[in-house]
Amino acid sequence: MNSQSIQLGLLANWRQFTLLVIVNAFVGAMLGLERTVVPLIAAEEFSLTSVSVTLTFIISFGIVKALANLFAGRNADRVGRKPLLVAGWLIGLPVPLIIILAPSWGWIVFANILLGIQQGLCWSSAVIMKVDLVGPVGRGRATGLNEFAGYLAMALSTAGAGWIAAQTALRPYPFYLGIVFAVSGLLLSLFFVRETRGHALQEAAQHHQTGEMLSFWRIFQRVSWQDKAFFSLSQGGLVNNLNDVVIWGLLPLLAVSMGVSVAEAAAVGGTYLGVWGFSQLFTGALSDHIGRKPLVTGGLWVQSAGIGLFVVGADASVWLLAAVVMGLGTGMVYPTLLAAISDLAHPSWRASALGVYRLWRDSGYAVGAIVGGVLADLFTIQVAVLVIAALTAISGLVTFFLLPETLIKHQHAQPSAIPHLEPPLSETR
């Protein structure tokens, strides 16, 4: 495909965009199998009593996925998006089989290392490719649709795996679904998905700023701490996934201790993921109209309120309400953070910037599992949940004070009307 034949926009690329939505649904469904069922395998099959030890599978997943995001973002700018997508699916193929056959908890942790690599490569590639296809207009809608597909599928997979486990056993039956998901995602990616790097280069050629590629270390510094806007987005992403550990790791263990059934715990987790996934269908597009900052800051505070509700009581109705509130807050934050990063980064190094952001965001899984596990072991799971709620509220304050509105960065404005948060993007290696 030459540059003359490349068109940017959702309508112009709707076939590939739709295909990538389906692929990302399989990516999300792979992870959904883990949520609820794996913590219960730790408690019931391997008799793990320490919350910290139980959450090692999330720690390993979070660290590896964060590093895979960084690798994917950088190499997507070098070798393209599709090779990373296909590689991710190949690495993820054995994960369901390892969990089915695992003779010890160490094998489950190893499976989650592979899953973290698969999720990092596949999810990063999918979101980068969608942003490539739509160009500078409608990024919020693009990221919203991407996350909607992934997390709605994750919700259905979580609920489905929990239901299958309740009817049969924790292993092997729920993980037969994973074999179907992995094979389907690989075949679609290998034979039908097309490379989109050319779309990013086309956008860069049309961009109002004529910057060259920055060194990767310079991008890492800017997105991580040097630029206050990028920093506020990175810390918001980290805290968002830190508090997701409440649902993924702590809630199933709290449910077991309080006599809540596997099916009920899975329903709560599925409700959270369902609200999170479905709401992104609207919140991503909404951020294209009202801006990124209101949804990022407001979403973090809504999350905090929802997390706090989990310690009010073990009543199923209260937990469902908490899941809905927390899911809505996450739906406000998740696609908007991706869109804001894409607003600020030049197209020539946007994939790398997204990789750095996703490094910090998904490191939140490991940080949350460590913080939550230690607090739960030292005090109670309820104390751990309350501390995480407080950290989420503080993160909202950080974005309130440090994050400027980024939506104007991709509007059709004159270059002089566009503020620079940092020196011009003309640095070279």
N, C-alpha and C positions, 0 to 999 in steps of 0.2 A: 504494500500500500504506500504510494508516494504522497508527498505533502499536499499536492493539489487535490487528492481524493479524500483527504481527512477532513471531516466536519465535526465540530464540537457541539455538544448539546444532547439532552436526554432523548428528544424525539428522533434526532438524526442517528442515534446509536441504540435505539430501544431494544433491538434483538440481542445484542451482546450484553447490554445492561441487564435485561431480564434473565439471561443465562447466568450471569454472575450473581444475581440475586438467588437463583436456585442453588448454585454452587455454595454460596455462603450459608444457605439454610442447612445443607449437609454438614458444613463445618460446625455450626452451632449445635446441631443434633448430636454430633460426636461427643461434645462436651456435656450435653444434657444427661447422658447416661451416667455420668459420674456423680452428679449432684443428688444427694439423698442416699443413693444405694451404696457408694463406696465408704462413706463414714460408718454406715451400718455394718458393712462387711468387717471393718476394723474392730467394731465393738462385739459383734456376735460370732464371727468366724475365727478371728485372731485374738480375741479377748484382750484388746488393748484398753487399758483403763486411764492412761495419761492423755489428756486432751492435746498436749504439746506433741506427743508421739503420733497420735492419730492424725494430726494436721500436717505431718511431714509430707504427705502426698500433695497437699496444696502448696507447701513451701517449695518443693521440688518443681512442681508445675509452674509456679509463678516466676521463679528465678530463670528457668529455662525458656519460658515463653517470652519473658522480657528481653533476654539476650537474642532470641530468634527474631523478635520484632526489629531490634536494632540491625541485625544482619540483613533482614529482608528489606528494610528501608534503604540502607546504603547500597545493597547490590541490585535493587530494583532500578536505581539510577544508572547502574553500570552495565548489567547484563539483560535487563528486562524483567517484566513482571511474571509472565507465564512460566518460565523455567522454575521459579521459586514456588509457584502455586502447585505445579506437578510434583516437585520434590517433596513438598509438605504432605501431599496425599500418600506418596510412597512410604514416607516415614511413619505415617499414621496407620497404615494397613494392619500391622501386627498387634496394635493396642488392644482391641477387644479379645483376641485370642490369649494374650498374656494374662489379662485379668481373669478370664475364664479358667485358665490352667494354673494360676499362681499358687505355689505351695506355701508361700510365706509372704509377710507384709512387704518385705524388700522388693519382691517382684511387682507388687502394686505400685510402689514408689517408682520403680524403673519404667513401668508402663506410663506413668504420668510424666516422666521426663520426655519420653517419645511423644506423648500427647501435647506437651508444651511446645515442642519443636513444630509439630504439625499445625497447631493452632496459630503459632506466631507467623509461620511462613504463609499459610493459607489465608488467614483472616487479614493480615497486613496486605498481601497481594490483592485480595478482593476489594478492599476499601480503596487502595491506591488506584486500581484500575477503574473503579466507578468515578472517582474524582477526575481522573484523566479524561474519561469519556464526556462528562458533562461540561468541562471547561470552567470558566470563571463565574458563570451564572447558575445558581441553583445548587450550590455545594451542600447546603443544609438538607435539601430534599434528597440528594444522592446519598449522603452519609446516613440520613434517617432511614431510607429504604434498605440500605445495606445492613444496618444494625437491627432494623425491624425483622428482616428475614432471618438473621442469625439467632436472635434471642427469642423470637416466637417459636422457631424450630427447637431451640434449646428447652423452652418451656414445655412444649408437647412431648419432647423426648424425656424430660425429667418426670413428668406426670405418667407417661407411658411406662417408663422403666420401673417406677415405683409401683404402679398397678400390677405389672407382670410379676415383680418380686413378691408382692403381697399374695398373688394367686398361686405362685409356684415356689420359688426360692430366690435368694439374693444372687446366686450364680447357678447355672450359666445363662439362663433364658433371657434376662434383660439385655445381655451383651451380644446376642445374636443380631439385634438391630444394628449394632455398631459395624458389623461386617457388611451389611447392606449399605449403610451410609458411606463407608470408606470406599467401597468398590464403585458406587454410583458417582461420588465426587471425583474420583480419579479418572473415570472414563469420560465424564463431561469435560473436565479440565484438559485432558490430553488430546481429545479429538475435536472439540467444538469451540473452546475459548481461544480468542485471538489476542495477540500482543497489543498493548495499548500505549507503549512508551512513545510511539510517534505522535499520539495526541498531546502528550505533555510537551514534547518539543515544539509542536505547532502552537500551543498556547504560549510557550515561552517566547517564540518569535513575534507574537502579537502583543506581548505584555508591555505595559506602560513603563516598566523599569527595565533597563538594559543591563542587568547584572550578569556576571560570570559565575561559574560554579565556585562555591566556597570550599575550602578544605573541610574534610569531615570533622576534624577536631574543632574547627571554628563553628560549624553548625551545632555540634554537641554542646559547646560552651554557651552559645546563644540561646538554644532551646532550654537548656537545663537551668541556668542561673543568671547569665549576664543581662538578658532582656527581661524586664519585669513582666511584660505581657506573656511571653512564652513561659516564664517561670510560674506565673499564676495558673496557667493552663496545665502545666506538667504536674504541679502539686495537686491540683484539683482532680486530675486523672488518677494519680496515685491513691488519694484518699477515697475516691469512688470505688476502686477495686479492693482497697483495704476493707471498706464496710461491706462489700459483697461477701466477704468471708463469714459474716454473721449468718447469712442464709445458707451458704454452701457448707461451712464446716461446723459452726456452733449450734445452729438451730436443730439439725438432726440429732445431735448429742443431747441437747436440752430436752427435745421431745422424748427420747428414750428414757431419760431420767425421770420424766414426769408421767410416763405411761401412755404417751401419745402414740398411736399406731403408725406403722410405716406408710400406709396409704394416706393418712391425714397429714403427716409431715411432708410427703411428696406433693400433696395438694396445695399446701401453703407455699412451698418452693415453686411449684408450677404457676401459682397465681402471681407471685412476685415477678417471675420471668415473663409471664404472659402480658401483664400490665406494662412492664418494661419494654418488651418487644413491640406490642401493638401501639403504645403511645408514641414511639419513635416515628411511626408513619406520619404523624402530625407535627411533632415537636421539631423535627429536622426542617420541614418546610416552613414552620412558623418562624424559626430563627432567621430565615431568608427575608422575613418581613419586619419583625420587631427588633432584630439584632440578637447577638450571641450572649451578651453579658447578662440580661435579665434571666435567661433560661439557665445559664451556668450557676450564677449565684443563688437564684431562687431554688433551683433543683437540689443543690447541696443542702439547703436548709430544710426542704421538704423531706429529703432522705433522712436527715437527722431526727426529724419528728417521727418518721415511720419506724426507725430503729428503736427509739425510746419506747414506742408502744409495745414492743416485744417483751418488755420486762413488767408490763402492767399486770399480766396474768397469763395463765396457760389456757384460758378459754379459747376455743377454736375460732369463735367470731372475732375476738380481739386480735388474734394472730392473723386472720385473714384481712382485717382492716389494716393492720400494720404492713402486711405484704403489699396491699394495694397502694398505700401511701408511699412506701419505700420504692416500689416499682415505678410509680409516677415520677418521683424525684429523679430516679436514675434515668428514666426515659427523657427527661428534660435535659439532663447533663450530657449523656453519652454521645449522641451524634453531634451536639453543638460544640463540644470540645474539639472533635475532629474537624468540623467545618472552620472553627476559629483558627486552628493551627494552619489549615490550608489557606485561609485568608492572608495570614501573615507571611508565609513562606513563598519565595519566588518559585515559579514552576520548575526551574532548572534544578532546584535542590529540595523541592517539596517532599518527595518520597523519603529522602534522608531525614528531613525534619519530622515527618510523621513517624519514622522509625525510632527516633530519639524520644519523642513524646510517648510512644507506645512502650518503650523500654521503661520509662518511669511509671506509666500507668499500670502496667502489668506486674511491676515489682511490688505494687500494692498488695497483690495476693500473698506474696511471701511475708511482707511486713505485717499484714493483717493476721496471718496465721501465727506468726511468732508472738505478736502482741496479744492477740486473743488467747492463744494457748497458754502463755505464761500467766496472764491475769486469771484465766479460768482455773489453772492449777493452784495458784497462790491464794485466790479468793473464791469466786464462784463464776459460773458462766454469765450470770446476770450482771455482775460487776464488769466483766469484759465487754458485754454488749453496751452498757452505759458509757464506758470510756470511749468506745468507737463512735457512739452517737455524738459525744462532745467533740471529738477530733473532726468529725464531719462538719459540725457547726462552725468550728474555727476555720476550716478550709473555705467555707462560704464567705467568711469575713475577709480572708486573704484576697479572694477574687473581687470582692466588693471594692476594696481599696486599691488594688494593683492592676486590675484588668480594664483597659480601655475598650470601647466598642470597636470590634474588628471588621464588622460587615462592610464598612466603607472601603476597605482595602480592595474589593473586587468589583465595585460599582464602576460604571462608565463615567468616571470623573477625569478632569484634566490632571496631569501629573502634579501640578502645583497645588492642587486642592487636597492631595493625599498626604497626611502627616507621616513622618518617619519616626518610628520608635527608636531606631538605632541609626548609625551612620549608613550612608548609601550602600546598597548591596553590590558593590563593584570590586570587592576584595578578591584576590586570586590566591591560589595555593602558595 
